Amino acid sequence: MTIEAIPPLANVGAAPLAMQIGPVTSPPAVEQAAGGFGAMLMNGLGAVNAKLENADALVRRFAVDENVPVHHVTMALEEARLSLELAMQVRGRLVEGYRELMNMQL
């Protein structure tokens, strides 16, 4: 994302403000959201899965005594638990919203 320079205020009286600003374009967030809502959800689930795999790998390394500090394992497990809990909350809200839409009278 790039930020364009703001035109100087000295030229404000010379042309209408719309001509000084330039053409109206869509916001960058809309252009970047080409993947859509499904892609955003899949990226989130991928991140949760990566945290779970990282915690699992740390637990395995800790179990075979590869000099992994216990606080690293604890933090990774807690981060994975919180990520999974958040994903479950999001899923619950999406299902609740879907059911609400299906029960609407047209």
C-alpha positions in Angstrom: 0.0 0.0 0.0 1.4 3.4 -0.9 0.5 6.8 0.5 0.2 9.6 -2.0 1.4 13.1 -1.1 -1.2 15.7 -0.2 -1.2 18.6 -2.6 -0.1 22.0 -1.2 -2.9 24.3 0.0 -1.6 27.2 -2.0 -3.3 25.9 -5.2 -6.7 25.4 -3.6 -8.3 28.4 -5.3 -7.0 27.5 -8.8 -9.1 24.4 -9.4 -12.0 22.6 -7.8 -11.0 20.4 -4.9 -12.1 17.2 -6.8 -9.7 17.9 -9.6 -6.8 18.5 -7.2 -7.3 15.2 -5.3 -7.5 13.1 -8.5 -9.8 10.4 -9.6 -11.8 8.5 -7.1 -10.5 4.9 -6.6 -11.6 2.0 -4.6 -9.9 1.6 -1.2 -6.9 -0.7 -1.1 -8.6 -3.0 1.4 -11.3 -3.8 -1.2 -8.7 -4.6 -3.8 -6.8 -6.9 -1.5 -9.9 -8.7 -0.5 -10.2 -10.4 -3.9 -9.8 -13.8 -2.2 -13.0 -13.1 -0.3 -14.4 -14.1 3.0 -13.7 -17.8 2.5 -10.0 -17.2 1.8 -9.8 -15.1 5.0 -11.3 -17.9 7.0 -9.0 -20.5 5.5 -6.0 -18.3 6.3 -7.1 -18.0 9.9 -7.6 -21.8 10.1 -4.2 -22.3 8.6 -2.7 -20.1 11.3 -4.5 -22.0 14.1 -3.2 -25.3 12.6 0.3 -24.0 12.5 0.2 -23.0 16.1 -1.2 -26.4 17.1 1.6 -28.2 15.1 4.2 -25.9 16.7 2.9 -26.8 20.2 2.8 -30.5 19.3 6.4 -30.4 18.0 7.6 -28.6 21.2 5.9 -31.1 23.4 7.5 -34.0 21.5 10.9 -32.4 21.7 10.4 -31.8 25.5 9.4 -35.4 26.0 12.6 -36.7 24.5 14.7 -34.2 26.4 16.1 -32.0 23.6 16.8 -29.2 26.1 13.5 -27.3 25.4 12.7 -25.0 28.3 9.4 -25.9 30.0 8.2 -22.3 29.7 8.5 -22.4 25.9 6.3 -25.5 25.9 3.8 -24.0 28.2 3.5 -20.7 26.2 3.2 -22.6 22.9 0.4 -24.8 24.4 -1.5 -21.9 25.8 -1.2 -19.9 22.6 -2.5 -22.9 20.6 -5.3 -23.4 23.1 -6.4 -19.7 22.9 -6.2 -19.8 19.1 -8.3 -22.9 18.9 -10.8 -21.4 21.4 -11.1 -18.2 19.3 -11.6 -20.3 16.1 -14.4 -22.2 17.9 -16.0 -18.9 19.0 -15.9 -17.6 15.4 -17.4 -20.8 14.1 -20.2 -20.6 16.7 -21.0 -17.1 15.7 -21.0 -17.9 12.0 -23.3 -20.9 12.5 -25.6 -18.7 14.7 -25.7 -16.0 12.1 -26.5 -18.6 9.3 -29.3 -20.1 11.4 -30.7 -16.6 12.0 -30.7 -15.9 8.2 -32.4 -19.2 7.4 -35.2 -18.5 9.9 -36.0 -15.0 8.5 -39.4 -14.6 6.9 -39.3 -13.2 3.4 
